[in-house]
Amino acid sequence: GQGAGQATIDPLVNEASNAAGVVPIKSVYAGYRGDASNRVVYKVGVQNITVSYTPSMDLANAFIHRTHASCVSLNGRNSAPYCRERLANADPVICAIAYDDARTRRGRWAGKRDPNGDDVVSWRRDHSNGDYASEQRCFRILLQAPPSFVTDPAGTSTPFADSWVQDYRDSTDMQSDRTVQVAVNSSRTVTFVAQDPQARDTTTIFILENPGLPRGMRPFPSECVPRTLADPMCAASDLPGPLYPDEELSSRQEANTTSACSRARMDVAWSPGFEEAGRTYKVCAVARDDSAMCNEIDPKATSRGWFGESQCVNFYVVAPKVRWDQPYEVSFGRREALVGCEMEFVATARDVSCREGEPCGPDGAGEGSGNYGIEISVEGELPPGANLTTSDPMIQTERRLLWTPKRGTEGRAFEVCFTAGDTYGMRRVGRV
């Protein structure tokens, strides 16, 4: 048959052999294995022939990967993830006819009078040429492959590390993980999306029990994402066609194929508690189709379906980073006050923990625009008559000490200590 990734093969090649008892035979140009050192010979009884077919991504004779350029262009019109999608070519079809050597043995023409006449369409010509020939038998090779995780150009659906958005290798045990950040008591949802190359298969996503889930994380059930005519996929046409045998028995690629459940998604949601601050948790998923055709052929293929690659996401729970907003030597330390003159002291603190998308490095390295409300507490003896302002906890907050010394306070010293920390009590800095 002819289809995407299949070459038209010359149906007749006369092969010569110097082996005793072997006569030139009719054959097709393909990878055969038979008797007499990869040759096909006539013999009494049952004849066997094995056709070797090896699917190859390089030869594009089975599956191909959607190019990154195609992924980017499609994502501009549709929010669905297409990067790393594996596309199925038309299923290969191989046909065979068995011949005897009646013409050679009897010395006269046998079989059909004109097996290759103009009145016979090309795909029904058996090329028996004086020998007896059987009816033609054709076999369709149903291409099978496990699901793979797909993403978008930014690597957010099924979060992938930036360098892996265009990498089509199996991500299992590879450094393809992406770290996402989540603040304490905020909610973060990550979506895994997997696609099987066969439209007829059903894909299901599972969370791997090793390493499992952190406390409180909620995995939602795997759900089908239908491929409609607005978002079609590639598949092979059914065989035989409605006009067979008056049309050639071939497998064609159908680019506008719909599918009920070859694509699946799973959401994982988490709102970590303050006890998780500063920790990183790895969560891994795997996708499986429902085809048992390759059971026991591949270690990941089972009677319930073929498991594909696994993909992991690192959840980093951002810890507060509390900083005083002014240099110590400028604002803190010993301060002088004069009787009758108002003195103002300002203490300002802020959280500089990183937010998602800020270039702070993995695991919150560096400083960002902050996530947590900060409060400043005061300890020690306030000078008589001093006023201390209050403020609501914010990412940046301040407290002001206002004091006008009165007579009788000359020579006295007062110590006031300021401590800054987040409202959850996770981090506190400096008594100054």
N, C-alpha and C positions, 0 to 999 in steps of 0.2 A: 504494500500500500504506500501511498504518498501522503505526506503531511509535514507539518513543521518539524524540522530536525531529521527528516528521513530523506535519503538520497534515492534517486531512481536507479535501480539495479538492472544491469544487463541480464536478461533471462536465460541466455545461452552462452556458455563458455565451454569449448571443447578442450579437454585436458588430456595430454598425452602422458603415457607412463611406460617405462621400460620393464616394469615388473612382469614376470611370466604370468600368463593367463588373464592379464588385465587389458581390457579394450578401452578405447576412448569413450568417455561417458558424457552425458548431458548434466550440467550443474549450474548453479547460480553463484554469483560472485559474493560469497559471504564466508563467515567463519564457521566452517564445518568440522565436525569430528566424526570419523567413521572408521571402517576397517582399512588396513593397508596404509598405515601412517598418514592419517588425516585425509585419506582418499575414500571416495565412494566407489564400490565395485559391484558388479553383478555376481550373485551367488545363489545357489539353490536354497530354498527355504525362506526364512524371514530376514529381511534387510532392515537395518537400523541406521538412522542418521541423527546426529545431534547438532543443532544450530546454536552457536554461542552468541549470546547478546549481552553486552555489558553496558548498563546505563552509565553515561558520563556527562557531568556538567560541562566539561570542556568541549565535548563534541555536540552538546545540546541535543542529544538524541533521546532524552527522557525528561529532564527538568532543567529549567534555567532560572536565574534570579532576576528579579526586576532591578533595573539599573537605578542608581541613586538619582540620576537626572529625572527619570520617570517618576520616582517617588516624590521628588520635590515638586514637579509639575502637577501631579495629581493632588498632592496635599494642598496646593494653592486653591483648588476648586472644591475639595472635600476634606473634612477634618479626620477622616479615617486614616489609620496608619498603614502605609504601604512599604516602607523601607524594610528590607530583609525578607520580603515576600518571595516565596518559591512558586514558580509558575509551571504547570504541567503542559508538556507538549502533547501532540496527538499520540494515542496509544499505537505502538508499532504493530503491524499486521504482517504475518509471514504465511505464505501459502505453499503447498507441496503437492506434487503428483508422483505417483509410483509408476515406473515403466518396467517392462521385461525386455529381453533381447530376442524377441521372436524373429525380427527381420534378419538378424545375423545368423541365428541358428537354422532357420528354414530357407534362407536365401531368397526370400520373396517378401513383397510388401504385405504387412498385416495391419490390423487396426483400422483407424479412420482413413477414408480415402484422401481427404484434404484437411488435416487438422488445423492448418494455419491459413485457410483461404480468406479472401477478402470479405466473404459473407459471414465470417466469424469475428466478433469484436476482439480486440487485442488481449483483453484480460481473460478471455475464455479459450484462447489458443493453447493447446497442451504441448505442442512441439514434439509429439510422439514420433513423427517422421518414419512411419512404417512399423513401429513397435506397438504393442498393446499398452494402453495407459489407463490408470484408475481415474475416478472422479477427483476433482481438486478439493483438497482439504485446507482450510485456512484457520489460523489461530490468532487471536488478539491477545497481545501482552498487556495486561492491566498494570499500569505503572503505579507503584506504591512508594510512599515516603511518609515519615512521621511529621507531625505539626512542628512548626518553628515559631518562635516569638517574633512579632513584628512591632515596629515602632514608627514614629514620625521623624521628620528631619531634625527636630530638636532633641530627640531621644527622651521624650517625656512619657508617652504611652509605652508601657513596659520599660521603665527607665533603664537606659543603657549609658555606659560611659561614652563621652563624645567621640572617642576614636573607634567605637564599635557600631555606630549608626550605619557605616558603610562596610562593616566587616560581616561576612556571611558564614564564617566558620561556626561550628558547633560551640555554643557559649558555655557548655558544661565544664565546670572546674577551670574556666578561663577568667582572666582579669577584666571581665566585661561589666562588673558591678558599678552601679552609680550610687553615690551617697546623697540622700535627701535629708533635709533638716526639718525638725519639728520642735516647737517650743513647748514647755510644760503647760498643760491644761489647754493647749490649742489642739485643733484637729487637723490631721493630714491624711489624705486618701491617695493611694497609689493604685493604678490600673494596670493589670497584666492583660495583654492581648496576644492570642495565638491564632495562626492560620494553617490549615491543612491544604496541601496543593490539590487534593481531589475534592471536587464539588459534592460528591455523593457521601463523603464521610462526615461524621459528627465529632467535633472537637470538644474536649472537656479539660479544664484547668484544675490542678490540685496544688495545695501547699505541701511542701516536703516536711516530713516530721523531724528531720535533722537538717537545719538547726531549730525548726519549730517556730513558735510565735512568742513575742514578749507578752507579759501580763497585760490584759486589757485590750489587746489588738483583736479586731473583729474581721474575719474574712467573710465576704458575701458569697453566695453560691455562684458557681460558674454559670454563665448564661450565654445563649446563642446570639450571634450578631448576623442576621440574614444578609446575604449578598443579593441585592435586587438588580433590576435592569439599570437603575441609576448608579449602581456600584457593582458591576458584574465582575466575573473572574474567568479564567481560562479553563477549558476542559476539552475532552475528546468527544466527538460525535458518537452516537450509538451505531452499532453494526448489527446486521447489514442495513443499508439504506432502503427507503421505501420502493425504489425502482430496481433493486437487485433481482435477477442477475443481469438486467439490461444496463446497469451502471456498474462501474468498477467497485470492487470490494476494497474500500480504503477507509482509513481513519483520518478525520479532519479535525483541525483545532477550531473550537467554537469560542470566540473571544467574548461573547455576550451571554455567558452562562450564569444562571442564578443558583443560589445555594441556601439551604435552610440553616445549616449549623456548622459549616466548615470553618467559620471564624467564631471564636469565643472570647469572652472577657471575664475578668474577675477583679472586683474592687477589694482592697484591703484598707481598712480605716483604723486610725489609732489616735488616742488622746492621752499622752503619757502623764504620769504623776510626777511630783517634784523629786521623788526618790530616784527617778530615772535620769536626772540631769547629769550631763557629761558622759553618758554611756552610749555605745553604738550597738545596735542589734541587726543581725543579718536575717533576712526573710527570703526564702527561695520557693520558686514555683516550677511546675513541670506540666506540659500539655500532652494529652493522649487522644488518638483517634479511636474509632470503633471497628477498625478493620482487623480481622484475624488472619488475613491472607499470608502474612509473613511470620506467623507464629513459629518460634523455634529457629527461624532463619537468622534473626538478629537477637542479641541478648536482651534488647529492650522491647522486642515484639512479643506480645502475650496473646492468649486466647480472647482477651477482652479488648485488645487494641495495641497500637504501637506507640510507646512513649518516645517523645522527642527530646530536645535539649532542655536543660534546666537553666533558669536565669534568676539571679539574686539581686536584692536591693538592700543597701545599708541604711538603716534609720539612725541618724545621729540626733540625740536629744540635746538641744542647745542649753548650755549652762550659762547663768548670768556672768557677766564680766563688769564688775563695779569699779569705776574709776572716779577719783576726785578730778574735777574739771579745771582746777587751778594748781599751779606749782606750790609745793609746800612752803618753800622759802619766801614766797611772795605773800601768801594769805594766812599761813598758820605760824605757829610759834609764838614768841613773846610779842605782845602788843602794848603800846603805851596809851594811856588815856589821861586827859587833862580835865581838871575840875571845871565844870560849867560848859564844857564843849562836848557835843554829841559825837559818839564814836559808832561806826557801823562796821560790822563784820559779816561777810557773806560766805557761806559754805555751799558749794555746788557739786553735785555728784550725778553721774549718769551711767547707764548700762550700755556697753559697747559690744555686746554679743552680736554675732552675725545672723543675718536673715538669708532666706533662700534666694539664690541668684547673686549674692554679693561675692566679689572676688576675694574671699577670705581664706581659701584653701580648705582641704578636707578636715572634718571634725572640728569646724569652728575656729581654725587657726587664723590669727589676725584679729582686726577690730572692724566692727560694722556699725549699723545704725541702731542696734538694740532691739530687744523684745520685751523686757520686763519693766514694771514700775519700780522705782527706787524711792525709798524713804530714808530720812535722816533723823536719827534720834540724838538727844542731848543728855549728857550726864554731868554731874558735878554741881557746884554751888554757883548760881547766877549772882552777879553783883546786885546789890539792893537797887530796886527801881528799874532794872533792865527788862526790856521787852524782847520776846522771841517769836518771830512770825511762824506760821504753819503753812503747809502746802500739801495738796493732794499728791499721792504717789504717781509719778510719771517717769518716762524713760530718762528725762533729765529733770531734776528737782533741786530746790535750794531752800535754805533757811537763813534768815537774817537776825543778827543780834544787834539791837539798838540800845545804847546806854549813854546817859549823861551823868558823869560822876558828880557827887555833891560833897560839900565840905564834911570833913570827918573821915573820908575814905582815902586821904593822902597816905601813901606808903603801904597801903594794903595790896595784896595780890589775890586774884581770883582765878581758879582753873575751871575751864569749861571744855568738855570733851565731846566731839562730834563723831558719830559712827554712821556710815552709810551701808545700806544693804537692800536686797530685793524684798518684796513684800511676802515671799514664801519662806524667807529665812534661810535660803540655800547658800548665799554668799554675803559676807559682810567684810568691809575693809575699814581699816585704820581708825583708831581713836586718836584724834589730833586736837 
